[in-house]
Amino acid sequence: MSGVWSSLLVEILGMVLAGLTIKLMDDTLDVEFDRSVGRHTLSVRLGRACLPYGLMLFGGAMALAPQVALALFLASYAIGMGHDLSEVMPTKLPGWVESLLALAFAMLFAGPVLAAWALFVMIMIQLLDDLMDVQHDRRSGQTNWALRIGTVEATLLLFITALAAVLLAPLLTAEVIVAMPLVHFLMAVLSGIRWRERGEQN
């Protein structure tokens, strides 16, 4: 029994490290906007050190939960590139092509079921974050999924993706639910932001 619990804890820790990597990557892409509006994020605080710290976090995630960490990272990349499907990326490819390539790599290296689960989980997390940030993003002029499709529609899609994730991998989904608040808490602490500040902004 202790072996089962220890393996679960290791996998959750791997998810936490993968989540920190994804959040750091997301914040790095938005660092110029965050600076302009005075938002305190970890990327603003770290500056050019984001890349080595991000690689270190992802290396730890891959060591602890390789397939899960890789699937989550690639799914998050696919969703990030999918925000503007027609935008041409630095690779000279449109966003939708990079999204498809990321999903193809996820299916190749983690398997189709795990890749599909990771995609549903990352959409679920993105929608949850967007719903929590909807008032702040509306005031700052940012767009997110909840503002694009409506809060009711985003909430419905959140429940659909959560159900799909549970049906595909119930234990992994439960582990993600445990890991999510840990990722947000650690990001807030590392950014030097009070845990309550997010609620105050909304």
N, C-alpha and C positions, 0 to 999 in steps of 0.2 A: 504493500500500500504506500509506504514512504517513497518507493521508487516512482510510483505513478504521480504522486504529488510533486516530487522534485522535477520530473520531466515537464509537468504542466507549468511549474514556476519558471523553468528555463525557457519554455516556449513563450510565456507571457513577457518575460524580460526581453526576449528577442523581438517581440512585437512592439514593446515600448521603445526600444532602440530604433527600430524601423520607423515608428511613428515620429520620433524626434528628428530622424533624418528627413522625413517627408515634410514636416513642419518647417525645418530649417531651410530646405530647398524652396518651399513655397514663400517663406518670408524673404529669402534672398532675391527672388524674382520681383517682389513688391517693394524692395528696400528704398528705392528712390521716392515712390509715392508715400511710403510710411514716414520717411524723413520730412517730406514736404508738409504733412498734416500733423507732425509732432507725435506720431505713434511710436511707442517704445517696444521694439521687438528684439529678439535675440540677434537677428542679422544686423540690425542697426548697431547693436552693442559690439558685436564681434568684428564687423567690417570685413577686411580681406581674409580674416582667419576662418570664415565660414566654410571654405572648401576643405581644409585639412580636418577641421572638427567634424564636418559632415561625413567625410570618408572614414574617419575613425569610428563614428557611430554606426555607419552602415556595415563596416567590417565586423564590429561586434554583433550586430544583428544577424549577419550571414553566418557567423561562427555558432550562434546559439540556435537559430531556426532558419536554416538556409532557404528552403523552398518557400516557406511562408513569407519570410522577409522579402525575398526576390519578387514573389507574386504581388505583394502589397505595394512595393516600390514601383514596379512596372505599371500596375493598375492606376496608381496615383499619377504617374507620368502621362498615361493615356488620357486620363480625365483632365489633367492640366492643359494638355495640348488641344483637347477638345473644346475648350472655352471659346476659341475662335477657329473654327474648322478651316476657314479659307485663308487665314494668315500664313504668310510664308515665313518659315523658321530659318535660323542661321544655316541649316543644312540645305537650304534652297527647296525644301519639301514643304507642301502645305500641312497645316496642323492635323488634318484628318489622316494623312498618310503616316505621320509620326505616331499618331494614336494607334492605328492599325498595326504598325510595326512593333510597338511596345506590347500590345496584346498578343501578337504572334510569338514574340520572345517569351512572354509569360506562359503561354500554352506549351511552347517547346521545352522550356526548362523546368516548369512546375507542373505541367499537365493541364488539360482543358478544364477539369472540374475545379481544381484549386485556382486557376486563372479566373474562371467565371465567378467563383466565390469572392475572390479578392476584388474584382470589379464591382460586384454588388455591395460589398462592405465599404469600399472607398466612396462610392456614390452615396451610400447611407451617411457616412461621416461628413462628406462635403455638404449634403443637404442639412444635416443637423447644425453644422457650423454656420451655414448661411442663414438658417432660420434664427439662430441665436444672435447673429450680427446684423439682422435686417435693418433695424433702426439706425445703428451706427453707420452702416454702409449707405443708407439712403441720405443721411445728413452729409456724409463726406463725398457723395457723388460717385461712389463705386457701384458696380453692378455685381450681382451674384444670382445664383439660380432661383432663389426665393423671390427676388425682385423681378426677374425675367418672366417666370411662369406663374407667379402668384404664390402667396403663402399657403393657401388651401391646397393647391395642386402640389406644391413642394412637400407639404406634410403627408399627403396621400402617397406620393412617390417614395418618401422616406419609409413608410410602413411597408410598401410593396418590396422595396429592395432589402429591408430588414428581414421580411418573411422569406424571400428567396435565399438570402445568406444562411438563415437558420435551416432551411430545407436541404441545402447543399452540404453544410458542415456545421451542425449545431454546437459541437464542443469548441471549435475554432471561433465561432461567432461569440460564444460566451466569454472566451479568453479576450477577444477584442474589446468587448464591453467592459471588462475589468481593466484593460490596458489604456483605454481612451482617457479616463479622468487622470490617470497617472501622467500621461503625455502632456495634457493641458496644464496640470499642476507644475510639472518640471519645467515646461516652457515659461510659465509665468515666473517661477522662482529664478531661473537662469537669466531671464530678461530684466530682473530687478523690479518686477511689477507685483503689486499686492494681488493676492488671489481674488479679492473682491472688486478689483478695478474694472474687470470686464463687465460685470453687472452694472457698475456705476455708469459706464459709457453708454450702455443700452437704456 
